[in-house]
Structures are given as structure tokens and as C-alpha cells.
Amino acid sequence: MKNTRLPRRIAYGIALGVLTGWACHHFAGSEQQAKDIAAYFSMVTDIFLRLIKMIIAPLVFATLVGGIASLGDSRSVGRIGLRAMAWFVSASVVSLLIGMGLVNLFQPGAGLNMDISQHAAAPLAVNTGDFSLKVFISHVFPRSFAEAMANNEILQIVVFSLFFGFALAAVKRAGYNGISQAVDELAKVMFRVTDYVMALAPIGVFAAIASAITVQGLVLLLDFGKLIAQFYLGIALLWLVLFGAGYLFLGRSVLTLGKLIREPVLLAFSTASSESAYPKTMEALEKFGAPKRVSSFVLPLGYSFNLDGSMMYQAFAILFIAQAYNIDLSFTQQLLILLTLMITSKGMAGVARASVVVVAATLPMFNLPEAGLLLILGIDQFLDMARTATNVVGNSIATAVVAKAEAGQPEDEHEPVRQPSPSLA
């Protein structure tokens, strides 16, 4: 399938999914019947996402190990890691500040006048028991590489790949290139498998949208239209800031990057899954000119530490809940919330419904009603689409900027000579 055709077909899948979901919701005899119909759509979506997850672990391993082996020494890894983390932290702060600023400006939760006692006993369908800094730190290090691969634990795969990559670089310098060549070939095979799976993307997108609309209907979008519109406005503003920052480092080539990542961004938006966009994001960055030794290291790291859209969502959600229950938060309290989210959000990797879990875990820290999360769970699918697409944009720009900075650094003497890309020249 040609790259120019896939985004168009995904867009058709979104439109058809909305129409089909509305028709199923409208003509369903009952709420239970609508859920039964949606379950069939969800089955198709689940199959597509399973195929995506099938690709992620071997692709991350092959590209990251190949990148580390080509770097050749720990100094290059440390330099790239520091630059990446500096960008990640800065982008996270900006995302939170924009989210908090817009919520304070528009007051989307004001006027709901929710009663805390009314929902005091409301059960939450979100498990935060295993969410803590201690659990996160210990979870980073894999007990078994096979277990990490089986569970698609990206951060654990990154840790193992770092050790494996450094060891491979050592034996490579000793003159043994057999495994290194095999790893490079594995990456090529996985990119070809990706092309096969991506051909099914329009079908998976159609099913995901149809399932959500079948159960919730379009009325839900109208009831919470104010919150959704303001959140999407914040996302648009964040995109402007990210591309503006990218322009400072990349110049006009940041527009070229924007065109190249249209497909993975649209895929992430329509499926609300960052994993579905990972392979195509890697391909887009390679076309842009980012060396594999940089993109294969920075991009997986960004999936754990650079979730710009998710950070904005968390700020929106927490302050919206406070406003809905008429709880006034001082500037100092909001600043503390910002700092708390900066820390707790780093435990999102490998946690199901990660952004929702972070919000649920943060609310009791500031004596905010946990039941308030029920107010936004119904529209979380539509918010998740925007924040996931934003995560892809943020990680793409971060990787391109780090690659640009590395373009002026001397490469390892064992790495093949690479012609400079016009985008990074």
C-alpha cells in the first residue's frame, strides 16, 4: 500500500466508523443490545492492536541494539540520553503549564456543582494499588528478557537492550560482526512485517470508532462538548509550541517532519494507541534523516518519559474535577500538583489506562474526590485520541532535535559513513 493512500483510507475509516456507530446506537433496541453490537466491533479492534503489539517488542529490541552497537561507546549514549531527558523535562513542564492555564481561564468544571457526599461511595474501575514510585523503579529492571518481550514492557526491553547493545559493540570492535548483521536484518524483516499489518489499519480504525459511538452515542459529545473543545484547543496550542520549539532547532525542515509523521499521528489518533504508531514513526524519522543510532534510542525512551499530551490531560482532568466540586485550589497548591505530576507520570510506562491511573492516584494526595474521575471516564476515549496523537508529535520532534544536535558530533570510528540528510543538514 502506498504511503499516500494509507492516511486517506484511515480518514475514510474514521468517517465511516462515526456513521456506522451512530446508526447502531440509534437503532439498537436497548443499552445492552448496543453494548453487544459494540463488542463485535471491539473484537476487530482488539485483533488489530494485538497484531501491532506483536511487532513492537522485536522491533524495539532490534533497532535499539543496532543503534547502541553503532554508537560504540558509553559517552555517546550518555550525551544523547542527557539531551533527550533535558528536552523531555522541558516539554513536560510546558504541557502542564498550558493545561493548567487553560483550565483556569475557561473554568470548564464551574457550574456543575457536584456534591462530594453524593458520590463518596462510588466505586472506581481503576486500579491504583500497584502504582507507586517504589514499584515503578523496581519494575524498570526485567526479571527475564522473555517475560519483558511477552508483556511488551518497553522500558524493560530498553534496559536489556542497553546491556546487550554495549556487549555487542565490544565484540564488534574485536572484529566479530555476525550478530550485529543479524540484528540489522531482523530490523529490516520487522519493518516489512509492519507494512503487512498497517494494511489493516483502516479496518481497525473503523471498528474502534464505531465501537465507541455505538455505546456512547453522539449525545455524549454534545453534553461534554465544552470540555472536549477546550482540551482540543489546548492540544492545538501545544502543537504550535512544539513545532515552534522544533523550528528553533530544525528550521523549516520541521515542516517536512510534520508531513512525514502525518500517517503515524493519524493512526495514533484514530486507535488511541501509541504502540500502533511506533513502527511508522521510526520509518518517518529515518526518511527525515535521523540516524538509527539516535532514533532507536531516543524514541523508545520518549515512550516512557515524554508523554506531552498525557501530561496536559492530567492537568485538565484534576483541575476540572476540583472545579466541578467547587474546591478552590490556590496557586501554591496547583504548583504542587504540577510538581507531583512531573514525578508520578514517569511511572506510566507499562500501566494500563496510564493517564487515568495517574489522575486517580494523584487526586487523594490533594484531598480531591476520587469519584470525580467518573465524570470524565465516559469521554476518555475521545480525549485519549488527542493526547495519544500529541505524544507521537512530541516524541518525533524530540528525536529529530536530538538527532540534529548529534549531527555535529564525531561518530564512532567503526560506524559506517553516512551521507548527511538534507533535512538535518
N, C-alpha and C positions, 0 to 999 in steps of 0.2 A: 504494500500500500504506500502510495506516495505521501510524503510528509505534508504536502499542501492539501491533500484530501482528508486526512485524519481529523484535523481541527474542525473542518466543516461538517463532517459526519458526526462528530461529538456534539456540535451545536444542534444538529438536527435531532440527535438523541435526547438532548435536554428538552427541546420544544415538544417533541412527541411524548416524552415522559410526563410533562406537565398536563398535556391534553388528555392523555390516557388515564393519569391519576385522578384528574377532575371527574372524568366520565365514570370511573369505577366508584369514586366516593359518592357521586350524585345518585347513581342508580343502585348502589348497594342497599339491601333491604334493612340492614341493621349495622350497628357499630362492630359487632362480632364478625359479621359477614365481610365487612370492609377489611378487618384485620386478617381474615382468612385469605382474601384475594391478595392483600399486600404480602403475605407470607410467600406466595409463589414468585412475586417479583423479587423479594429479598433473597430467595434461593438462587436466582440467577446472579444477583449482585455478589452473593457470598462466593459463588463459584469463581467469578472473575477476580475477586480480591484474593482468593486462595491461590489462583494462578500467579498473581502479582507477588504474593508473599513467597511463592516457590522460587522466584527469581532472586529476591533481594539478598538473602544470606550468601549464596555463592558469588554473586556479583560484587557485593561489598568486599568480601574476602579477596577475590581475585584482583580487583582494581586497587585496593589499599595495599596489599602485599607487593604488587607490582610497582606501585608508586614509592613505597618505602625502600624497596630494593634499588630503585633507580636513584633515590636521593643519596644513598651511600653512607651517610654519617649522621650521627645524632644531632649535630649542630644545625643542620638544615631542618630537621624535624622540629627542634626546639624553636628555631626562628619562625617557621611557618605557624607553629602552634600558638606562639605568643601574639603574632599579628592577627591570627584568626580570633583568639579569645578577646583581644582588645576591641575588635570590631563587634563581636557578639555582645559584649557587655554594653558598649555604647548604643547599639541598636535596641537592646532590651530596655534601657533607660528611656530612650526616645519613645518607644512604643507605649510604655506605661504612662509617660507624661502626656502624650497625645490623648490616650484613652481617658485618663482622669480629667484632663482639661475639658474634653467634650462632654463628659457626663455631668460635670459641674456647671457647664454652660447651658446645656439643653434640659437637664433635670428630667430624664425620661421616666423615672420611677415616681416622681411627685404626683400626688393626686390619687394614687391607688389606695392609700390609707389602709394598708393591711394590718390586721390585728395579730400580734405575736401569739397571744393565748389561743387564738383560733386554730393555729397550725402547730402548736407546741409539740403535739404528739404525732405529727405527720411523719410517716416513715420515708426515708430516702433510699432510692435504688442505687446508691453509690457507695462503694466500699472504700473507706479511707484507713482501714485498720493497718494495712501494710505500707502506708505512706509516711515515711519519716526520713530525716537526713541520714540516720544511722543505717536504716535498711537500704537506702539508695547507695551509700558508699560501699557497703559490703556487696551489693548486687552488681556493682560495676565489674567486679572481677569474676570471671567464669569458673565454675567448678569443673566444667567439662566443655571442651570445644564442641563436641557433638550436641550437647544439651543447648548450648547457645545457638548453634545453627538450627536446631529443630524448633526452637521457640522464637526465632528471628530477633534475638536480643542484639540490636545493632551495636550498642555501646560495648557489650562483652566481646562481640566479634572484632570490634576496633582494637580492644586491648590485646586479644590474642594475635591479631594481625600485625600489631606493632612489634611484638616479640618475634613472630615468625619472619616478618619483613627484615628486621635488623639481622637476624641469623642468616637469612638468605643473602643479604648484602655482604655479610662476612665471607660466606663460602663462594660468592660470586667474585669477590676480589681475589680469592685464592685460585681462580681460574675455572670454577665449575659453574656452568650456565644451564645445565639440563633442567632443573626445577624452575628456574626463572623463566625459561622459554615456555615451559608447560603452563605456568601461571598466566603468562601473556596470552597463550592460546585459549585457556579457559575463559578469560575475559571476552575474547572475540566470540566464542561459542555462546556465552550468556547474552551478549548483545544481540546475536541472531535469534535466540530464543525469545528475547524481549520483543523483537519485531513481530513474531508469530502471535504472542499474547496480546500485543497492542492492537492487532487487527480486530480483536473482540471488544475493544474499549467502547465503541458506540452502543453496543448491546448492554454492557454492564452499566453505562451511564443512564441509558433509558430506564433500566429496571430500578436503579437506585432512586431516581427522581419520582418515578411512578409509584413506588412503594410508599415514600414519604407523603405524597399528595393524597394517595388513596386513604390513608389513615387519618391524616390531619385535615385535609381539605384546604381550599384556598382561603376560607374564613379565618383560619389561624393567622395567615399572613396579614390580613386586614386588622385583626384585633391587636396584634403586636407590631403593626406596621411602623409605628413611630420609633420603637426601639431598634427594629431591623434597619430602617432607613438611616438612623443616626449612627449605628455601628458601621454600616457600609460607607457612610460619609467619612468616618474615622479611618476605615481601611483605605479609602481613596487618598486621603491626606497622607497616610503613612507611606503609600506607594510613591507619592510625589517626593516625600522626604528621602526615601531610599534611593530612588532614581536620581534625585538631586545630589545626594552624597556620592553615588556612583559616578555622576558626571564630573565631580571634582577630581576623581582619581583616574577615570577612564576616558573622559572627554566625550565626544559624540559617539564613540563606539558603544556607549551604554545603550543607545537606541538600537544598535544592531543586536546586542544581547537581549533586549526586550522582545525583538521579533523572533529570535531563536527559541526563547523559552515560552512562547505562546502555547505551544502544544502541551508541555508538562503542566503549565499553570491551569489551563482549561481542564485537563484531566484531573488534577488535584481538586479543583473547584467542583466539578460535577460528581466525583466519587467521594469527596470529603476524606480522602486518604492520601497522606504524604508519600506512603510507600508506593502507590501506583505511579507517582510522578518521578521517582528516583532514577530509574533507568534512562528515561528520556531527558531528564535534567543533565545527567552525565554526558549524554550524546550532544546536547546543546552546548554545554561548556567546552567540549572537545572541538566542536565546529567553531566556536568563538575564538579558540586559540589557547585556552587554559591548558597547561601541561598536565598530563595524567598524574604526575608525581605530586602536583598541588591539589587538583580537584578530587582525586581519590582519597586524600587525607582530610581536606577541609570540609567537603560536603557531608560525609558521614558524621563528622564532629558537629556540624551545624544542626543535624537532625536531632541532636540531644541538647545543644546549648544555644541555638539561635532560632527560636520559635517566635518571631516578631508578632505574627497575627494572634497567636495564642496568648501572648503577654497582654496585648490590647484587650482581648476578650475577657481576660481575668479582671482587669481594671474595670471594664464596663460592668461585668456581672456583679462584682462585690459592691460597687457604689450604687448600682441600680437597686439591689436588694435593700441597702441601707435607706435609700430614698423611699422605696415602697413601704417600708415600715416606719417612716418618719423619724429615723435615727440620724441625728446631726453628727457629722464627723468633722473635727477640727482639722486645720491644715497639718498640724503635727501628727495626728492620727493617720491621715491619708499618706503622709510621708513614710510613716512606719509600715503601713500596708504595702507601699511601693517597695521598700527595702525587703520586707518579708517575701513578697512575690519574687523578687530578684533571686532569693535563695531557694525557696520551695519549688519554684518552677524548674529548677535544674534536676529535680527528681522525676520529671515527666517521662523520661525515656523508658519504654517497656511497660508503662502503666496504661491499662485500658481506659478509654474515655478520659485521657490525661488532663485536659484543661478543666473539665468538670470536677475531676478528683481534686485538683489543686484548689479550686474555689471552695469545694466542700471542706477541705482540710484547713483553709485559711479563715473561714467565717467564724468558727468558735474561738479563734485566737483573739478576736476583737469583739467578742460578745455579740455577734450578729446572728440572727436566727438562721439556723441551717435549713429550715423548711422553706426559706425564701428561694432556695435553689429550684424548688418545684415550679416557680413562676416562669423560669426560662428553659426548663428541660424540654417542654413541648416544641419550642422553636430552635432548639440547639442544633438540629440538623442543618438549618439554613444559616445559622451563624458559623457553624463548623466549616461549611463550604468556603466562606470568605476567609476565615482565619487560616485554613489549610493552604489555600492558594497563595496567601500572603507569606506563609512560611517558605514556600518554594521560591517566591520572588526574592525574599531576604537572603536565603542561602545561596541563590545563584549570584546575586550581586556581591555578597561577601567573598565567595570563591573567586570571582573574576577580579576583585580588588586585590586580594592576596596574591593571585597569580601575576597581576601587573607589578606588584611590589617585588615579587621574586624574579621578575624578568631581568632586573638589573644585578642580580646576584650571580656569582660564578657557580656553575653547576659541577656536580661530581665528575671527576675525570673519567669515570667508567661509563657515564651515561652517554648514549648516542647523541650526536649533534642534531639539533632540531632547528629547522628554519623558523624564524620568527613569524608569528601570525600578524596580518595587517591590523587585526582588532586590538592586539596588545603591543603593537609597535610604538 
